[in-house]
Amino acid sequence: MSGGAEHAELAETFNAMSARLAATFRLLEHDREQLRAILSGMVEGVIAIDDRRRVLFANDRAGQLLEFDPRKAVHEWLCNVTRLATFHDVVERGLTGAEPHREEFDVPGAGARHLAVYVSRFTGHGMPGAVVVIDDTTDVRQAERMRQDFVANASHELKTPLAVIKSSVETLIDGAAEDPEARAAFLDQVAREADRLADLIKDMLSLARIESGALGLEPRVVKLDKAITDCMERHHPRADTKTLTLVEKPPADAPADVAAWADPDALRQVMDNLVDNAIKYTPNGGRITVRWGATADTVSFEVEDTGVGIPEADVNRVFERFYRVDKARDRAQGSTGLGLSIVKHLLQAMRGQVRVNSKLGKGTTFRVTLPRAGSA
């Protein structure tokens, strides 16, 4: 009888222990799945390895960055998972150093990238190995290069007119001011370069406001035919001085009240920049045509000229800040090198786009597309 009671008590204890173990295992499994979900959702790649360089865990992002299947990587040697030699060198330096190690490097190839790798050894847990975190810093590096290029280009563009102004003023001080004819020429040069400087600063500030989102665009219904007619009227005097023909071509099969969903001032700036460019780079006696049309969801207009055109190698770069096809000619035309970049950024801010098609010596066509009013 006594033995039976002891057996029953022992069985009850085992059952209770079994229940607690099952609960502990469930909790551990839950924690593991939760940790796996967190690591899988990270924008950084994460790889855990043991002291023999075998993979204990790898999330999906690590697989994307280093081009391997994370599900097949567990228990594999790291050197077999990815063949990227630079990555292995960074990991080895991290494993042999006393402190966590961080290093950046470029990954060459068609889709060139810049990666930052952080290696930290496991310590104090009786589990030799390390965790490796990989971050794709390509966009950061590209933004930094663009910032550096912008600063360098802006400094150069500002320095050029300032140098001319300074030289002219010094010449006037040295005695040229006493000669009425020379004085007029130098003062005209100072005024011209000051205007150029003012235009450059205005465009730089405009571009900065657009990129920062501080421009405060207010899209509304803008009738495309009226906006184009007003633009052509603003530019007729300049076109007439070069004996250029300005032509408007309304759509033959679309209603007359085609309207864009756009900020009126921004759209005016886009149109003025494109037509102004066409006038600048079209020789005397040429032709500039503006046509427009619509689909169910979009409106579009084209500015086509019979000008000098753009070399094929330069077509894809004309929207870059300060990029000039012919630096000497563009400066002589009074170009700041920012007009087309402003056009692109304004259109992006209005959910539109601009494309260019050109043939050297034959002319250039810029095509702008915007949301149609009522479908935006």
GIDAWO-V845577 format. One record per backbone hydrogen bond with DSSP energy under -1.0 kcal/mol. CO is the residue of the C=O (numbers start at 1). NH is the residue of the N-H. Records with the same first field share a line. If there is no record, write none. Layout:
BEGIN
CO: NH + NH
END
This chain:
BEGIN
1: 5
2: 6
3: 7
4: 8
5: 9
6: 10
7: 11
8: 12
9: 13
10: 14
11: 15
12: 16
13: 17
14: 18
15: 19
16: 20
17: 21
18: 22
19: 23
20: 24
21: 25
22: 26
23: 27
24: 28
25: 29
26: 30
27: 31
28: 32
29: 33
30: 34
31: 35
32: 36
33: 37
34: 38
35: 39
36: 40
37: 41
45: 134
46: 59
47: 132
48: 56 + 57
49: 130
50: 53
53: 78
54: 50
55: 75
57: 48
59: 63
60: 64
61: 65
62: 66
63: 68
69: 72
73: 76
76: 55
77: 80 + 81
78: 82
83: 85
84: 88
85: 89
86: 90
87: 91
88: 92
89: 93
90: 94
91: 95
92: 96
93: 97
101: 119
103: 117
105: 115
107: 113
113: 107
114: 137
115: 105
116: 135
117: 103
118: 133
119: 101
120: 131
129: 122
130: 49
131: 120
132: 47
133: 118
134: 45
135: 116
137: 141
138: 142
139: 143
140: 144
141: 145
142: 146
143: 147
144: 148
145: 149
146: 150
147: 151
148: 152
149: 153
150: 154
151: 155
152: 156
153: 157
154: 158
155: 159
156: 160
158: 162
159: 163
160: 164
161: 165
162: 166
163: 167
164: 168
165: 169
166: 170
167: 171
168: 172
169: 173
170: 174
171: 176
172: 175 + 177
175: 178
176: 179
179: 183
180: 184
181: 185
182: 186
183: 187
184: 188
185: 189
186: 190
187: 191
188: 192
189: 193
190: 194
191: 195
192: 196
193: 197
194: 198
195: 199
196: 200
197: 201
198: 202
199: 203
200: 204
201: 205
202: 206
203: 207
204: 208
205: 209
206: 210
207: 211
208: 212
209: 214
220: 262
222: 260
223: 227
224: 228
225: 229
226: 230
227: 231
228: 232
229: 233
230: 234
231: 235
235: 239
236: 240
237: 241
239: 244
240: 243
242: 285
245: 288
247: 290
249: 292
258: 224
259: 373
260: 222
262: 220
263: 267
264: 268
265: 269
266: 270
267: 271
268: 272
269: 273
270: 274
271: 275
272: 276
273: 277
274: 278
275: 279
276: 280
277: 281
281: 308
283: 286
286: 245
287: 306
288: 247
289: 304
290: 249
291: 302
293: 300
297: 372
298: 295
299: 370
300: 293
301: 368
302: 291
303: 366
304: 289
308: 361
311: 314 + 315
314: 317
317: 320
320: 323
326: 330
327: 331
328: 332
329: 333
330: 335
331: 334
337: 322
338: 342
339: 343
340: 344
341: 345
342: 346
343: 347
344: 348
345: 349
346: 350
347: 352
348: 351
353: 369
355: 367
357: 365
359: 362 + 363
363: 359
364: 305
365: 357
366: 303
367: 355
368: 301
369: 353
370: 299
371: 261
372: 375
END
